[in-house]
Amino acid sequence: FVNLMEGHIWLESEGLGRGSTAIFIVKLGIPGRSDESKLLAVHKGPGNQVKPNFSGLKVVIMDENSV
């Protein structure tokens, strides 16, 4: 993904058992007004709670797990 976004990625570590840090830099575009309105769309949930609409968005999540 990083290469497709004209970016760079690397890992840094302070040694065995001390954890690592993943760092990435990518080029991101600025959405036009029509795209921006999609990101800000909200709907009402139970109890009239306002919830953002994240449909159509893709996310990569990295989680730390002890070994």
N, CA, C and O atoms as a MOPAC input file, in Angstrom:
PM7 MOZYME 1SCF
protein

 N      0.81800 1    -1.19100 1     0.00000 1
 C      0.00000 1     0.00000 1     0.00000 1
 C      0.86300 1     1.25700 1     0.00000 1
 O      0.57300 1     2.22500 1    -0.70300 1
 N      1.91300 1     1.22800 1     0.78800 1
 C      2.76500 1     2.40900 1     0.92100 1
 C      3.41800 1     2.75400 1    -0.41200 1
 O      3.47300 1     3.92700 1    -0.78200 1
 N      3.91200 1     1.75600 1    -1.13800 1
 C      4.51400 1     2.01100 1    -2.44600 1
 C      3.50000 1     2.57500 1    -3.42400 1
 O      3.83200 1     3.46600 1    -4.20700 1
 N      2.27400 1     2.08000 1    -3.39800 1
 C      1.23200 1     2.58300 1    -4.28600 1
 C      0.89900 1     4.04700 1    -3.98900 1
 O      0.43100 1     4.77200 1    -4.86700 1
 N      1.14100 1     4.47200 1    -2.76000 1
 C      0.85300 1     5.85700 1    -2.36600 1
 C      2.11500 1     6.71800 1    -2.39500 1
 O      2.17800 1     7.76800 1    -1.75500 1
 N      3.12300 1     6.25800 1    -3.15100 1
 C      4.39100 1     6.97700 1    -3.32900 1
 C      5.04400 1     7.32300 1    -1.99100 1
 O      5.53500 1     8.43500 1    -1.79500 1
 N      5.04000 1     6.35800 1    -1.08000 1
 C      5.57000 1     6.61700 1     0.25100 1
 C      6.73300 1     5.72500 1     0.62600 1
 O      7.30200 1     5.02000 1    -0.20700 1
 N      7.06800 1     5.77500 1     1.89000 1
 C      8.16800 1     4.98800 1     2.46000 1
 C      7.69000 1     4.37900 1     3.77600 1
 O      6.84900 1     4.95300 1     4.46700 1
 N      8.23800 1     3.20600 1     4.11400 1
 C      7.90600 1     2.55400 1     5.37700 1
 C      9.17300 1     1.92400 1     5.94100 1
 O      9.99900 1     1.40200 1     5.19200 1
 N      9.32500 1     1.97400 1     7.25800 1
 C     10.46300 1     1.32600 1     7.89700 1
 C     10.12200 1     0.98700 1     9.33900 1
 O      9.16100 1     1.50300 1     9.90900 1
 N     10.93400 1     0.10600 1     9.91500 1
 C     10.76500 1    -0.31800 1    11.30700 1
 C     11.97300 1     0.11100 1    12.11100 1
 O     13.10000 1     0.10400 1    11.61600 1
 N     11.72700 1     0.48300 1    13.35100 1
 C     12.81100 1     0.80300 1    14.27500 1
 C     12.60700 1    -0.00900 1    15.54400 1
 O     11.47800 1    -0.18200 1    16.00400 1
 N     13.71100 1    -0.51200 1    16.11300 1
 C     13.63500 1    -1.30800 1    17.32900 1
 C     14.80600 1    -0.97000 1    18.22800 1
 O     15.90500 1    -0.67700 1    17.75700 1
 N     14.55800 1    -1.01400 1    19.53900 1
 C     15.62000 1    -0.77500 1    20.51200 1
 C     16.22900 1    -2.07800 1    21.00400 1
 O     17.02000 1    -2.06900 1    21.94700 1
 N     15.87800 1    -3.19000 1    20.38700 1
 C     16.46400 1    -4.46300 1    20.76000 1
 C     15.42400 1    -5.51300 1    21.10000 1
 O     14.24000 1    -5.21100 1    21.25400 1
 N     15.87900 1    -6.74000 1    21.21400 1
 C     15.02600 1    -7.88400 1    21.48400 1
 C     14.22500 1    -7.68200 1    22.76900 1
 O     14.78200 1    -7.35700 1    23.81700 1
 N     12.91600 1    -7.88000 1    22.67100 1
 C     12.04700 1    -7.76800 1    23.82900 1
 C     11.69500 1    -6.34600 1    24.24200 1
 O     11.04300 1    -6.14800 1    25.26800 1
 N     12.11300 1    -5.35700 1    23.46700 1
 C     11.86200 1    -3.96100 1    23.84000 1
 C     10.83700 1    -3.29000 1    22.93900 1
 O     10.56300 1    -2.10100 1    23.09800 1
 N     10.26900 1    -4.03100 1    21.99900 1
 C      9.24200 1    -3.46600 1    21.12300 1
 C      9.81600 1    -2.86100 1    19.86100 1
 O     11.02700 1    -2.68500 1    19.72900 1
 N      8.93600 1    -2.54900 1    18.94500 1
 C      9.31100 1    -1.96800 1    17.66400 1
 C      8.33000 1    -0.86800 1    17.29700 1
 O      7.20400 1    -0.82800 1    17.79200 1
 N      8.77100 1     0.01500 1    16.43000 1
 C      7.92300 1     1.08400 1    15.92400 1
 C      7.89200 1     0.99900 1    14.41200 1
 O      8.93900 1     0.96300 1    13.76700 1
 N      6.68800 1     0.96500 1    13.83800 1
 C      6.52000 1     0.99500 1    12.38600 1
 C      6.21500 1     2.43300 1    11.99500 1
 O      5.29800 1     3.04900 1    12.54000 1
 N      6.97900 1     2.96500 1    11.05700 1
 C      6.81200 1     4.35300 1    10.62200 1
 C      6.53400 1     4.34700 1     9.12800 1
 O      7.19700 1     3.64200 1     8.36900 1
 N      5.55100 1     5.13400 1     8.71100 1
 C      5.30300 1     5.25100 1     7.27900 1
 C      4.93000 1     6.67600 1     6.92000 1
 O      4.32500 1     7.40400 1     7.70600 1
 N      5.30900 1     7.04900 1     5.71300 1
 C      4.99100 1     8.36100 1     5.16400 1
 C      4.35100 1     8.11800 1     3.80900 1
 O      4.91700 1     7.41000 1     2.97700 1
 N      3.17200 1     8.69800 1     3.57500 1
 C      2.47500 1     8.54200 1     2.29700 1
 C      1.93800 1     9.89500 1     1.83600 1
 O      1.74300 1    10.81100 1     2.63500 1
 N      1.70400 1     9.99500 1     0.52800 1
 C      1.08300 1    11.19100 1    -0.03800 1
 C     -0.42400 1    11.00500 1     0.00700 1
 O     -0.94900 1    10.00600 1    -0.48600 1
 N     -1.11100 1    11.96500 1     0.59600 1
 C     -2.56500 1    11.92500 1     0.67300 1
 C     -3.13900 1    13.11000 1    -0.08400 1
 O     -2.62800 1    14.22600 1     0.00700 1
 N     -4.20300 1    12.85800 1    -0.83100 1
 C     -4.86500 1    13.93700 1    -1.54600 1
 C     -5.81500 1    14.68500 1    -0.63400 1
 O     -6.20500 1    14.18900 1     0.42300 1
 N     -6.17800 1    15.86700 1    -1.05100 1
 C     -7.17000 1    16.65500 1    -0.32700 1
 C     -8.50800 1    16.42300 1    -1.01200 1
 O     -8.64200 1    16.69300 1    -2.20600 1
 N     -9.51500 1    15.92200 1    -0.27000 1
 C    -10.79700 1    15.61500 1    -0.90700 1
 C    -11.49300 1    16.87100 1    -1.40700 1
 O    -11.39300 1    17.93900 1    -0.80300 1
 N    -12.20600 1    16.72100 1    -2.53500 1
 C    -13.02200 1    17.81900 1    -3.04000 1
 C    -14.24900 1    17.99100 1    -2.17200 1
 O    -14.49100 1    17.18100 1    -1.27600 1
 N    -15.01200 1    19.00900 1    -2.41500 1
 C    -16.19200 1    19.28600 1    -1.59900 1
 C    -17.17800 1    18.12400 1    -1.59300 1
 O    -17.76400 1    17.83300 1    -0.55000 1
 N    -17.37900 1    17.45500 1    -2.71900 1
 C    -18.34200 1    16.34600 1    -2.75100 1
 C    -17.85500 1    15.18200 1    -1.89400 1
 O    -18.65400 1    14.55200 1    -1.20100 1
 N    -16.54500 1    14.88600 1    -1.93200 1
 C    -15.99000 1    13.82100 1    -1.09200 1
 C    -16.06500 1    14.20600 1     0.38100 1
 O    -16.34500 1    13.36500 1     1.23500 1
 N    -15.81500 1    15.47100 1     0.67400 1
 C    -15.82700 1    15.94800 1     2.05300 1
 C    -17.21200 1    15.78600 1     2.66900 1
 O    -17.33200 1    15.41300 1     3.83600 1
 N    -18.24300 1    16.05900 1     1.90400 1
 C    -19.59700 1    15.93900 1     2.44500 1
 C    -19.92900 1    14.49300 1     2.78000 1
 O    -20.69300 1    14.23400 1     3.71100 1
 N    -19.36500 1    13.54700 1     2.03400 1
 C    -19.59100 1    12.13200 1     2.33800 1
 C    -18.95400 1    11.76300 1     3.67400 1
 O    -19.52700 1    10.99100 1     4.44300 1
 N    -17.77100 1    12.30900 1     3.95300 1
 C    -17.07100 1    11.98200 1     5.19400 1
 C    -17.77900 1    12.57200 1     6.40700 1
 O    -17.68900 1    12.02000 1     7.50400 1
 N    -18.47400 1    13.67600 1     6.22400 1
 C    -19.12100 1    14.33700 1     7.34500 1
 C    -20.55900 1    13.88600 1     7.55900 1
 O    -21.22300 1    14.34600 1     8.48800 1
 N    -21.04400 1    12.98900 1     6.70500 1
 C    -22.43300 1    12.53100 1     6.82900 1
 C    -22.61600 1    11.78700 1     8.15000 1
 O    -21.75100 1    11.01900 1     8.56900 1
 N    -23.74100 1    12.02500 1     8.79000 1
 C    -24.04600 1    11.35600 1    10.05300 1
 C    -25.45300 1    10.78700 1     9.99600 1
 O    -26.27400 1    11.20600 1     9.18100 1
 N    -25.71900 1     9.83100 1    10.86600 1
 C    -27.07600 1     9.31500 1    11.00800 1
 C    -27.39400 1     9.20800 1    12.49300 1
 O    -26.49400 1     9.17400 1    13.33300 1
 N    -28.65700 1     9.15500 1    12.79700 1
 C    -29.08900 1     9.06800 1    14.19700 1
 C    -29.24300 1     7.61300 1    14.59000 1
 O    -29.89600 1     6.83600 1    13.89300 1
 N    -28.63900 1     7.24800 1    15.70700 1
 C    -28.74600 1     5.89700 1    16.22700 1
 C    -29.80200 1     5.84100 1    17.31800 1
 O    -30.61900 1     6.75300 1    17.44200 1
 N    -29.78800 1     4.77200 1    18.11100 1
 C    -30.74500 1     4.64100 1    19.21400 1
 C    -30.64500 1     5.84100 1    20.15700 1
 O    -29.54700 1     6.29800 1    20.47500 1
 N    -31.78200 1     6.33900 1    20.59500 1
 C    -31.79300 1     7.47800 1    21.50900 1
 C    -31.37300 1     8.77800 1    20.84900 1
 O    -30.91800 1     9.70000 1    21.52600 1
 N    -31.52200 1     8.86100 1    19.51400 1
 C    -31.13900 1    10.05100 1    18.73800 1
 C    -29.65600 1    10.39900 1    18.85300 1
 O    -29.27600 1    11.55900 1    18.69300 1
 N    -28.81600 1     9.39500 1    19.13100 1
 C    -27.37600 1     9.60900 1    19.17300 1
 C    -26.87600 1     9.86200 1    17.76000 1
 O    -27.22700 1     9.12500 1    16.83900 1
 N    -26.05800 1    10.89600 1    17.57700 1
 C    -25.48500 1    11.18400 1    16.26500 1
 C    -24.24100 1    10.32600 1    16.08900 1
 O    -23.35300 1    10.32300 1    16.94100 1
 N    -24.18400 1     9.59700 1    14.97600 1
 C    -23.04400 1     8.72200 1    14.70200 1
 C    -22.48500 1     9.05000 1    13.32500 1
 O    -23.25400 1     9.22100 1    12.37800 1
 N    -21.14700 1     9.14200 1    13.19000 1
 C    -20.56100 1     9.41500 1    11.87400 1
 C    -20.76700 1     8.23300 1    10.93400 1
 O    -20.86700 1     7.08900 1    11.37900 1
 N    -20.82900 1     8.50700 1     9.65400 1
 C    -20.98400 1     7.46400 1     8.64100 1
 C    -19.62000 1     7.18400 1     8.01700 1
 O    -19.10900 1     7.99900 1     7.24800 1
 N    -19.03400 1     6.04200 1     8.34200 1
 C    -17.73000 1     5.67500 1     7.81400 1
 C    -17.83400 1     4.67100 1     6.67300 1
 O    -16.82500 1     4.07100 1     6.30100 1
 N    -19.01600 1     4.47000 1     6.11000 1
 C    -19.17300 1     3.49100 1     5.03200 1
 C    -18.30500 1     3.89200 1     3.84000 1
 O    -18.21100 1     5.06900 1     3.49300 1
 N    -17.67700 1     2.90200 1     3.22700 1
 C    -16.82600 1     3.14200 1     2.06800 1
 C    -15.38500 1     3.46900 1     2.41300 1
 O    -14.54000 1     3.50600 1     1.51900 1
 N    -15.07600 1     3.70900 1     3.69000 1
 C    -13.70100 1     3.99800 1     4.08300 1
 C    -12.96800 1     2.69700 1     4.37000 1
 O    -13.56800 1     1.72900 1     4.83700 1
 N    -11.66800 1     2.67600 1     4.08900 1
 C    -10.84600 1     1.49800 1     4.36200 1
 C     -9.76600 1     1.89500 1     5.35800 1
 O     -9.15600 1     2.95700 1     5.23400 1
 N     -9.53200 1     1.02900 1     6.35300 1
 C     -8.60000 1     1.33600 1     7.43100 1
 C     -7.67600 1     0.14900 1     7.65600 1
 O     -8.10600 1    -1.00300 1     7.59500 1
 N     -6.41000 1     0.43300 1     7.91400 1
 C     -5.45600 1    -0.60000 1     8.31600 1
 C     -5.15500 1    -0.35200 1     9.78900 1
 O     -4.80200 1     0.76300 1    10.17200 1
 N     -5.29400 1    -1.38600 1    10.61600 1
 C     -5.06300 1    -1.25500 1    12.05500 1
 C     -3.90500 1    -2.15400 1    12.45800 1
 O     -3.85000 1    -3.32100 1    12.06900 1
 N     -2.98000 1    -1.60500 1    13.24000 1
 C     -1.86100 1    -2.38700 1    13.75900 1
 C     -2.01500 1    -2.42300 1    15.26900 1
 O     -2.17600 1    -1.37800 1    15.89900 1
 N     -1.96800 1    -3.61300 1    15.85900 1
 C     -2.17300 1    -3.76200 1    17.28900 1
 C     -0.95600 1    -4.40900 1    17.91600 1
 O     -0.31000 1    -5.26000 1    17.30600 1
 N     -0.64900 1    -4.00600 1    19.13000 1
 C      0.47600 1    -4.57700 1    19.86300 1
 C     -0.03100 1    -5.71700 1    20.73500 1
 O     -0.97000 1    -5.54000 1    21.51100 1
 N      0.58300 1    -6.87800 1    20.61000 1
 C      0.24600 1    -8.03500 1    21.43800 1
 C      1.51500 1    -8.54200 1    22.10400 1
 O      2.54600 1    -8.69400 1    21.44800 1
 N      1.44500 1    -8.80400 1    23.40300 1
 C      2.62100 1    -9.34100 1    24.08300 1
 C      2.84400 1   -10.78500 1    23.65100 1
 O      1.89500 1   -11.51100 1    23.35600 1
 N      4.09400 1   -11.18300 1    23.61800 1
 C      4.45000 1   -12.54300 1    23.18200 1
 C      4.89700 1   -13.34200 1    24.37800 1
 O      5.24400 1   -14.51500 1    24.24200 1

